[in-house]
Amino acid sequence: RSAEESVTLQVIVTALGNAPVQNATVTVGDREDTTKNNGSCVFTLPPGEYSVCAKGEWGGMSAQKCQDVVLRGTNRFVVIELFQKGDNAWK
């Protein structure tokens, strides 16, 4: 029964589409974790609406981005791309 009452959310923080951002701080609601070397961290949460925020450094730059997520009965993946090719450093 407990599986129905909680949802696993995996957050993956990337740069330029696919480079993992390690040691990024990810917050979901009142919980916080740090990404591993593959750029991901995992939260187990009750269903509901959350703001997922990631803050990290990569290539001498730092950035922060948030994304709203609705968690229901199924596990979710959220990819947050902190550094995109359109950023000033990449023009």
ZAMARTOR-996934 format. One line per 5 residues: number of its first residue (from 1); their letters; for each residue x, y, z of C-alpha. Coordinates in steps of 0.1 Angstrom, whole numbers, padded with zeros to 4 digits. Last residue first. Example, Ala and Ser with C-alpha at 12.3 -4.5 7.8 and 13.67 -1.06 7.14 Angstrom:
<recs>
2) SA) 0137/-0011/0071; 0123/-0045/0078
</recs>
This chain:
<recs>
91) KWAND) 0276/0324/-0285; 0283/0299/-0258; 0290/0321/-0228; 0259/0341/-0236; 0235/0312/-0230
86) GKQFL) 0218/0298/-0262; 0237/0265/-0260; 0220/0258/-0228; 0233/0256/-0192; 0210/0245/-0164
81) EIVVF) 0191/0218/-0182; 0167/0203/-0157; 0156/0168/-0165; 0127/0154/-0145; 0120/0117/-0143
76) RNTGR) 0088/0105/-0127; 0075/0074/-0109; 0038/0068/-0113; 0009/0074/-0089; 0008/0112/-0093
71) LVVDQ) 0035/0139/-0091; 0029/0173/-0106; 0061/0191/-0114; 0069/0228/-0116; 0104/0237/-0128
66) CKQAS) 0131/0258/-0113; 0164/0270/-0127; 0197/0281/-0111; 0230/0289/-0128; 0267/0290/-0121
61) MGGWE) 0295/0294/-0146; 0331/0282/-0144; 0325/0253/-0167; 0297/0240/-0146; 0282/0252/-0114
56) GKACV) 0248/0242/-0099; 0214/0252/-0086; 0184/0230/-0093; 0148/0237/-0083; 0118/0214/-0084
51) SYEGP) 0086/0231/-0075; 0061/0206/-0063; 0025/0196/-0069; 0011/0165/-0052; 0017/0128/-0046
46) PLTFV) 0038/0119/-0015; 0075/0121/-0020; 0105/0098/-0025; 0134/0118/-0039; 0163/0107/-0062
41) CSGNN) 0194/0125/-0074; 0210/0127/-0107; 0240/0144/-0125; 0259/0112/-0132; 0286/0122/-0107
36) KTTDE) 0260/0125/-0079; 0235/0153/-0075; 0230/0169/-0041; 0198/0167/-0021; 0173/0190/-0005
31) RDGVT) 0138/0185/0008; 0113/0213/0018; 0095/0213/-0015; 0119/0197/-0040; 0154/0212/-0038
26) VTANQ) 0183/0201/-0059; 0219/0214/-0052; 0243/0205/-0080; 0272/0184/-0069; 0277/0170/-0104
21) VPANG) 0262/0185/-0136; 0258/0158/-0162; 0267/0167/-0198; 0237/0159/-0220; 0217/0189/-0233
16) LATVI) 0243/0217/-0229; 0245/0212/-0191; 0225/0186/-0172; 0207/0181/-0139; 0187/0148/-0136
11) VQLTV) 0160/0146/-0110; 0145/0112/-0102; 0111/0114/-0085; 0098/0083/-0067; 0062/0086/-0058
6) SEEAS) 0046/0078/-0024; 0012/0068/-0013; 0006/0041/-0038; 0038/0023/-0029; 0028/0024/0007
1) R) 0000/0000/0000
</recs>
